Amino acid sequence: MSKFLLVVFDGLRPDMVRPDTTPNLVAFAATGTNFLRARSVFPSETRVCSASVTTGCLPRRHGLVANRIAHPRDPRRSVDTGDMNLLKSLEQDAGAPLLDARTLPHILHAAGRDFALLSSGTTGQTYVLNPEADALGQLTLSVHGPQYCSETGRALLARLTPPPAVPADRAVWLADAYRTHILPNPPDVSILWLCEPDTSGHYAGLGSPAQIAALHAADAAFGRLVADWRSGPWADDLTIAVASDHGHATVTALHPIAPHLAGTPAAGATLMAGSSCGLALPDASGEHIAAVAAWLTTQDWVGSVFAADGIDMPEGVLPRSAVLVDHPRAAPVLFTLRASNAPSALGLAGTTLYDGNLPVGGGTHGGLLAAELHTVLMLAGASIRRGAVSESPAGLCDIAPTILGLLGLPGAAAMDGRDLAEARHDGTAPEASPAAESWEAAGGEYRQRLGRTRLGRHLYLDDGRRG
Ligand SMILES: [Zn+2]
């Protein structure tokens, strides 16, 4: 029976997959199908991406619309979605599940299949991937301790050596835990989510020796896993996918936003900042939303600007629906900080201003640069074409439909993503041809552009930038 493992290297840029840094990923790609046009979602933030992976849906459908979201009952408060306990109280306060769309683990449980999740991401990120783990009797193992694991995850954690303290070591520990304790008898579907090279890229610097070392160590752990898989009993039945959730851009300067808001239409707004930002407004009238969005287009530190659909859209501003995040929970005004495709001091394309606690030279993501939106996606296994590349658009929302397709289970039709069947020996390329879409808006000296690709009913974000 077909089984599936998804390994996520958080924040891995496609241009960091190289023979010198990730020899095992390069070798893996050569034995399978590599998607050269894989894309993240907007905002390109980890919890938003995790929700798209587990639901196969865009943020407009799953509703986890930012790493920091306004509280549903009190827009003056914002909630950090990286904390599992805050997400649980958010669910209680809202009286509704965290995600608006069904998750892959939920669909698998309904079909009588099992699922396991091992993650070294934040406790909130892990919870987003499977908020129902305990109710469904599924395994969730978090490196952050037993209180963040499901009941079966706690039992596994108790049998392992304690997780190390350093994130780069935790990623290696987790991959080895999967290899030694899950791979010998894997569930129908499992997700192994490694927090590297994201964490070291954020704090040690994007492309820094410390980040490359962390990536190299995670790649080596992945290589051990692949070696055991190929020589073990599941070589023919287990398909492995490798993905990243988003890329990274380099922080060139810190730009605190809050001091700029006083005395403007945005005064009194709740700011959710990063390299993509939201403004929740105490007065959510169309006039106020439009005034705030219009003001942002006059600021030289601002990149792309989006506002809630249905208002009298100011010149230069694009609707939230253009960027596929038109959900009631999304802030009525969304924007990115000024960013560029220019290379960093270390030669990596994509630089941006940033408001938060990361250092200059650190990596960040959330915005619409190609450096942030372009991701890694590859599959290998007995049913997957060897040495193949697909240039059809693909993305995070396609992972869950592809898993269901490989397992022969229904559910993909209700998702935003598509089954990447062209990767399979018995699959065919998409019938539709990719069509480039360009959204442009200008007003005064401000102009912006958003590039998307449509493939039938499926939509992919390529890049967005102030121009
Ligand atoms: Zn991430």
Residues whose N, C-alpha, C, O or C-beta is under 5 A from the ligand:
A	BS01	ZN	D10 G11 T46 D198 D245
